[in-house]
Amino acid sequence: MNIIGKDHEYIAATYARYPLRIVRGKGALAYDEQGNEYIDLGSGIAVNSFGMCDDEWVEAVTKQLKICQHTSNLFYSDPCVLLAERLCCISGMKKVFFSNSGAEANECAIKAARKYAATKYGDERYNIITLKNSFHGRTITTLAATGQETFHTDYQPLTPGFVYVEPGDLDSVEEQAKAGRAAAVMFELIQGEGGVVPLPQEFVGRLADIAVKHDLLLVVDEVQTGCGRTGEYFAYMKYDIIPDIVTLAKGLGGGLPIGATLLGEKVKDVFTPGSHGSTFGGNPVASAGALNILSRIDKKLLDKVKEKSDYIMKELRGAPGVMGVTGMGLMVGIETSKPADEVIRRCREMGVIVIRAKNKVRLLPPLNISEDLLKRAVAVLKAACAE
């Protein structure tokens, strides 16, 4: 079957796919139609938290499939409620809205922030401050929130009400806050699509102080960083801040579509019946999978994530052909002396899947990747960079 040809004929050309047809996988290993094996350091872009076809996750999802695959949000559903409870217990947030993706989770966060500000201060307080080099999704509104002009091309006019500041520019944030038109400040603690760039600790701390001072909601986009990816349950826990809203997706579902918007004390009751909704949000099967993922993210796993991160950083920093390494936990960006695409291609030829973030090679391996597979993959990566 000519799948690649059929893809070109029938699927919208929105993806510059790599020339690799993955037909099956297990854990951190993927296989093509010829049976060639690849160590997967991409995890479906940080989605497959425990790799492909993880036995426990498959069992949890299959069990729920045999009970009820969908109810709609007109009724109560056990997995949805239990997942919300679990997320609130872990995060300290108070309530959750479920959707299907990171973009939808961020849309909900923006709606919550604007509704909170409009109710408390009036309709003129609606601006959302975001950071340049950020990425928050591909809907018209989350594109508007994204602080990269390259994503705005061809889609004007975007949703108004977003103000971009340079990371580190606290004066501009303060100026926007004092103007009295800002409802929230929204940011990724590690700018993933922006090149895997962590925000400085001091900047984030002072940003939080400004938010408290001016009653701006602090919205943290953890779509890529959440659910253990950085070595903590959530990246904000590394920064010692308390957000008002946290958004999740990707690794939460372990391979099924799910988004979550976690609402803190200030905004826990901002939504009322009919003010927001989602047909598939909190789907029982996706929720059952997410519950299984969260039940297995514990201190032992998180400590292992940190150990593996330290190993990657130590091996790559200063290695031939490596100009710099950024990131946190198992979210790593590598600046290479040769073009990133060449390194990615060579790794693939040698049986390792890595992906890209801007001009960098990006690593997002399964959280539980074995040390043996990780060592083999890093050795291939170093060779590809040095050639």
C-alpha positions as CSV (number, residue, x, y, z in Angstrom):
1,M,0.0,0.0,0.0
2,N,1.4,3.4,-1.1
3,I,0.6,5.2,2.2
4,I,3.0,8.1,1.4
5,G,1.5,8.6,-2.0
6,K,-2.0,8.5,-0.6
7,D,-1.0,11.0,2.1
8,H,0.1,13.4,-0.5
9,E,-3.1,12.9,-2.5
10,Y,-5.7,13.0,0.3
11,I,-4.2,14.9,3.3
12,A,-3.9,18.6,3.5
13,A,-0.2,19.6,3.0
14,T,0.3,21.2,6.4
15,Y,3.1,18.9,7.5
16,A,6.6,18.6,6.2
17,R,6.8,14.9,7.2
18,Y,10.0,13.0,7.6
19,P,10.3,10.1,5.1
20,L,9.5,7.5,7.7
21,R,6.3,5.4,7.9
22,I,5.9,4.1,11.5
23,V,3.8,1.0,11.5
24,R,4.1,-0.1,15.1
25,G,5.9,0.6,18.4
26,K,6.6,-0.6,21.9
27,G,8.0,1.6,24.7
28,A,10.8,3.8,23.3
29,L,11.1,1.7,20.1
30,A,9.4,2.4,16.8
31,Y,9.4,0.2,13.6
32,D,8.9,1.0,9.9
33,E,7.3,-1.2,7.3
34,Q,10.6,-2.9,6.6
35,G,11.0,-3.9,10.3
36,N,13.8,-1.4,10.9
37,E,14.0,-0.3,14.5
38,Y,14.3,3.2,15.8
39,I,14.9,4.6,19.3
40,D,12.2,7.3,19.7
41,L,13.4,10.4,21.3
42,G,10.4,12.4,20.2
43,S,7.5,10.6,21.9
44,G,5.0,12.1,19.4
45,I,6.1,15.6,20.5
46,A,6.0,14.8,24.3
47,V,2.7,12.9,24.1
48,N,3.7,9.3,24.7
49,S,4.7,9.8,28.3
50,F,5.4,6.0,28.8
51,G,6.2,5.3,25.2
52,M,4.2,3.4,22.6
53,C,1.6,0.7,23.5
54,D,2.5,0.8,27.2
55,D,0.8,-2.3,28.8
56,E,-0.7,-0.5,31.8
57,W,-2.0,2.4,29.8
58,V,-3.5,0.1,27.1
59,E,-5.2,-2.0,29.8
60,A,-6.7,1.1,31.5
61,V,-8.0,2.5,28.1
62,T,-9.3,-0.9,26.9
63,K,-11.1,-1.5,30.2
64,Q,-12.9,1.9,29.9
65,L,-13.7,1.2,26.2
66,K,-15.6,-1.9,27.2
67,I,-17.6,0.1,29.8
68,C,-18.5,3.3,28.0
69,Q,-16.6,5.2,25.3
70,H,-18.5,8.5,25.5
71,T,-21.4,10.1,27.4
72,S,-21.2,13.9,26.6
73,N,-21.0,16.5,29.3
74,L,-24.8,16.5,29.8
75,F,-24.1,13.6,32.3
76,Y,-21.7,12.7,35.0
77,S,-18.7,10.5,34.2
78,D,-16.5,8.8,36.8
79,P,-13.2,9.0,34.9
80,C,-13.6,12.7,34.2
81,V,-14.4,13.6,37.8
82,L,-11.7,11.4,39.2
83,L,-9.1,12.9,36.8
84,A,-10.1,16.4,37.8
85,E,-9.8,15.5,41.5
86,R,-6.3,14.0,40.9
87,L,-5.1,17.1,39.0
88,C,-6.4,19.4,41.7
89,C,-4.7,17.3,44.5
90,I,-1.4,17.4,42.6
91,S,-1.4,21.0,41.5
92,G,-3.2,22.8,44.3
93,M,-5.6,24.2,41.8
94,K,-9.4,24.2,42.6
95,K,-11.3,23.2,39.4
96,V,-10.6,21.8,35.9
97,F,-12.1,22.3,32.5
98,F,-11.4,19.5,30.0
99,S,-10.9,19.9,26.3
100,N,-9.1,18.0,23.5
101,S,-5.8,19.8,22.9
102,G,-3.3,22.3,24.1
103,A,-4.7,25.0,21.9
104,E,-8.2,24.5,23.4
105,A,-6.8,24.5,26.9
106,N,-5.2,27.8,26.2
107,E,-8.4,29.2,24.6
108,C,-10.2,28.3,27.8
109,A,-7.5,30.0,29.9
110,I,-7.8,33.2,27.8
111,K,-11.6,33.1,28.1
112,A,-11.3,32.6,31.9
113,A,-8.9,35.5,32.3
114,R,-11.1,37.9,30.2
115,K,-14.3,36.9,32.0
116,Y,-12.6,37.3,35.4
117,A,-11.3,40.8,34.5
118,A,-14.5,41.9,32.8
119,T,-16.6,40.9,35.8
120,K,-14.3,42.6,38.3
121,Y,-13.0,45.6,36.5
122,G,-15.2,46.1,33.4
123,D,-15.0,45.4,29.6
124,E,-11.9,47.6,29.0
125,R,-9.6,45.2,30.9
126,Y,-9.0,42.4,28.4
127,N,-5.4,42.5,27.1
128,I,-3.3,39.4,27.6
129,I,0.4,40.0,27.9
130,T,2.5,37.2,26.3
131,L,6.2,36.8,25.6
132,K,8.0,37.1,22.3
133,N,9.3,33.8,21.0
134,S,6.3,32.0,22.7
135,F,4.0,29.5,21.2
136,H,0.4,28.9,22.5
137,G,-1.4,27.1,19.7
138,R,-2.8,27.2,16.1
139,T,-6.3,28.5,16.5
140,I,-6.8,32.1,15.5
141,T,-6.8,33.3,19.1
142,T,-3.9,31.2,20.3
143,L,-2.0,32.2,17.2
144,A,-2.6,35.8,18.3
145,A,-1.3,34.9,21.7
146,T,1.8,33.4,20.1
147,G,4.7,35.9,20.1
148,Q,6.3,34.8,16.8
149,E,5.3,36.8,13.7
150,T,6.2,33.8,11.4
151,F,3.0,32.1,12.7
152,H,0.9,35.1,12.0
153,T,1.5,35.2,8.2
154,D,-1.6,34.7,6.0
155,Y,-4.0,34.7,9.0
156,Q,-4.7,38.3,9.5
157,P,-6.6,39.8,11.2
158,L,-5.9,37.8,14.3
159,T,-7.9,38.1,17.5
160,P,-7.1,41.5,19.1
161,G,-6.1,42.0,22.7
162,F,-2.6,40.6,22.9
163,V,0.5,42.5,23.8
164,Y,4.0,41.0,23.3
165,V,7.0,41.7,25.5
166,E,10.6,40.5,25.4
167,P,11.4,37.8,28.0
168,G,13.2,39.6,30.8
169,D,11.6,43.0,30.0
170,L,9.9,43.6,33.3
171,D,9.6,47.3,32.7
172,S,7.3,46.7,29.8
173,V,5.2,44.3,31.8
174,E,4.9,46.9,34.6
175,E,3.9,49.6,32.1
176,Q,1.2,47.4,30.6
177,A,-0.1,46.5,34.1
178,K,-0.2,50.2,35.1
179,A,-2.2,51.1,32.0
180,G,-5.1,49.2,33.5
181,R,-6.1,47.3,30.4
182,A,-4.4,44.0,31.0
183,A,-6.2,41.0,32.4
184,A,-3.4,38.4,32.6
185,V,0.1,37.5,31.7
186,M,0.5,34.2,29.9
187,F,3.8,32.3,29.3
188,E,5.6,29.0,28.9
189,L,8.3,28.4,31.5
190,I,10.3,26.7,28.8
191,Q,9.6,28.1,25.3
192,G,9.3,24.8,23.5
193,E,8.6,25.7,19.9
194,G,10.8,28.8,20.4
195,G,13.9,26.6,20.7
196,V,13.6,24.9,24.2
197,V,14.5,28.1,26.1
198,P,13.9,28.1,29.8
199,L,12.8,31.5,31.3
200,P,15.3,32.8,33.9
201,Q,14.2,32.2,37.5
202,E,14.5,35.8,38.7
203,F,12.4,37.1,35.8
204,V,9.6,34.6,36.5
205,G,9.7,35.5,40.2
206,R,9.4,39.2,39.5
207,L,6.8,38.6,36.9
208,A,4.7,36.9,39.5
209,D,5.2,39.8,41.9
210,I,3.9,42.2,39.3
211,A,0.9,40.0,38.6
212,V,0.0,40.0,42.3
213,K,0.6,43.7,42.7
214,H,-1.8,44.6,39.8
215,D,-4.2,41.7,40.1
216,L,-3.2,40.2,36.7
217,L,-3.9,36.6,36.4
218,L,-0.8,34.4,36.1
219,V,-1.4,31.9,33.3
220,V,1.2,29.2,32.9
221,D,1.1,27.2,29.6
222,E,2.4,23.7,30.6
223,V,1.1,22.0,27.5
224,Q,4.6,20.6,26.7
225,T,6.3,20.9,30.1
226,G,3.6,19.4,32.3
227,C,3.1,15.9,33.7
228,G,6.7,15.1,34.7
229,R,8.5,16.3,31.6
230,T,10.8,18.6,33.5
231,G,11.5,16.3,36.5
232,E,8.6,17.8,38.5
233,Y,4.9,17.2,38.1
234,F,4.7,20.7,36.6
235,A,7.4,23.1,35.6
236,Y,6.0,26.0,37.8
237,M,7.0,23.9,40.8
238,K,10.6,24.5,39.9
239,Y,10.0,28.2,39.9
240,D,8.3,28.5,43.2
241,I,5.3,30.4,41.9
242,I,1.6,29.8,42.3
243,P,-0.3,30.3,39.0
244,D,-3.9,31.3,38.8
245,I,-4.4,29.1,35.7
246,V,-2.4,26.2,34.3
247,T,-2.9,24.6,30.9
248,L,-2.0,20.9,30.1
249,A,-2.3,18.5,27.2
250,K,0.3,16.4,25.3
251,G,1.7,14.0,27.9
252,L,-1.4,14.1,30.1
253,G,-3.3,11.6,27.8
254,G,-0.3,9.3,27.1
255,G,-1.4,9.1,23.5
256,L,-5.1,10.1,23.4
257,P,-6.3,13.7,22.8
258,I,-7.0,15.6,26.0
259,G,-6.5,19.1,27.2
260,A,-7.0,20.5,30.7
261,T,-7.3,24.0,32.1
262,L,-6.7,24.1,35.8
263,L,-8.3,27.0,37.6
264,G,-7.0,28.4,40.8
265,E,-8.8,30.1,43.7
266,K,-9.4,33.4,42.0
267,V,-11.1,31.9,38.9
268,K,-12.5,28.6,40.2
269,D,-16.1,29.9,39.8
270,V,-15.6,32.1,36.7
271,F,-17.5,29.8,34.5
272,T,-21.2,29.1,34.9
273,P,-23.5,26.7,33.0
274,G,-23.5,27.6,29.3
275,S,-20.5,30.0,29.5
276,H,-18.1,27.4,28.0
277,G,-18.2,23.8,26.8
278,S,-16.8,20.9,24.8
279,T,-18.4,17.9,23.3
280,F,-15.5,15.6,23.8
281,G,-13.8,17.3,26.8
282,G,-13.3,14.9,29.6
283,N,-14.1,11.9,27.4
284,P,-14.2,8.7,29.6
285,V,-11.6,6.8,27.6
286,A,-9.1,9.7,27.3
287,S,-9.6,10.4,31.0
288,A,-9.0,6.8,32.0
289,G,-5.7,6.9,30.1
290,A,-4.8,10.2,31.8
291,L,-5.6,8.8,35.2
292,N,-3.2,5.9,34.5
293,I,-0.5,8.3,33.5
294,L,-0.8,10.4,36.6
295,S,-1.0,7.4,38.9
296,R,2.5,6.4,37.8
297,I,4.3,9.8,38.0
298,D,5.8,9.7,41.4
299,K,9.0,10.8,43.2
300,K,10.9,7.8,42.0
301,L,10.1,8.4,38.3
302,L,10.7,12.2,38.6
303,D,14.1,11.5,40.2
304,K,14.9,9.2,37.3
305,V,13.9,11.9,34.8
306,K,16.4,14.3,36.5
307,E,19.1,11.7,36.4
308,K,18.6,11.0,32.7
309,S,18.5,14.7,32.1
310,D,21.8,15.2,33.8
311,Y,23.3,12.3,31.8
312,I,22.2,13.9,28.5
313,M,23.5,17.3,29.4
314,K,26.8,16.0,30.6
315,E,27.3,13.9,27.4
316,L,26.3,16.6,25.0
317,R,27.8,19.8,26.4
318,G,31.1,20.4,24.8
319,A,30.8,17.4,22.5
320,P,32.1,17.8,18.9
321,G,29.6,19.6,16.7
322,V,27.5,20.7,19.7
323,M,27.4,24.5,20.2
324,G,25.0,24.6,23.1
325,V,22.4,22.6,25.1
326,T,19.3,24.1,26.7
327,G,16.3,22.7,28.5
328,M,15.1,21.0,31.6
329,G,14.4,17.4,32.5
330,L,13.7,15.3,29.4
331,M,12.9,18.4,27.3
332,V,16.2,19.3,25.6
333,G,17.3,21.6,22.8
334,I,20.7,21.1,21.1
335,E,22.3,23.8,18.9
336,T,24.5,22.1,16.4
337,S,27.3,23.4,14.2
338,K,25.7,21.8,11.1
339,P,22.1,22.4,10.2
340,A,19.6,20.7,12.5
341,D,17.9,18.9,9.6
342,E,21.2,17.2,8.7
343,V,21.6,15.9,12.2
344,I,18.0,14.7,12.3
345,R,18.4,12.9,9.0
346,R,21.7,11.3,10.0
347,C,20.2,10.1,13.4
348,R,17.3,8.6,11.6
349,E,19.6,6.8,9.2
350,M,21.4,5.3,12.3
351,G,18.1,4.3,14.0
352,V,17.3,7.2,16.3
353,I,14.3,9.6,16.0
354,V,14.9,13.2,17.0
355,I,12.9,16.2,16.1
356,R,13.4,19.9,15.7
357,A,12.6,23.2,17.5
358,K,13.4,26.2,15.4
359,N,17.1,25.8,14.6
360,K,17.8,23.2,17.2
361,V,17.6,19.4,17.5
362,R,14.9,18.6,20.1
363,L,14.7,15.6,22.5
364,L,11.5,14.6,24.2
365,P,12.0,10.9,25.0
366,P,9.5,8.8,27.0
367,L,9.8,9.5,30.7
368,N,10.6,5.9,31.4
369,I,13.1,5.3,28.6
370,S,15.6,2.7,29.8
371,E,19.1,3.8,30.5
372,D,20.5,1.4,28.0
373,L,18.4,2.8,25.1
374,L,19.1,6.3,26.2
375,K,22.8,5.7,26.1
376,R,22.7,4.1,22.7
377,A,20.6,7.0,21.4
378,V,22.9,9.7,22.8
379,A,25.9,7.9,21.3
380,V,24.2,8.0,17.9
381,L,23.3,11.7,18.4
382,K,26.9,12.6,19.3
383,A,28.2,10.8,16.2
384,A,25.7,12.6,14.0
385,C,26.7,15.9,15.4
386,A,30.4,15.2,15.0
387,E,30.4,13.9,11.5
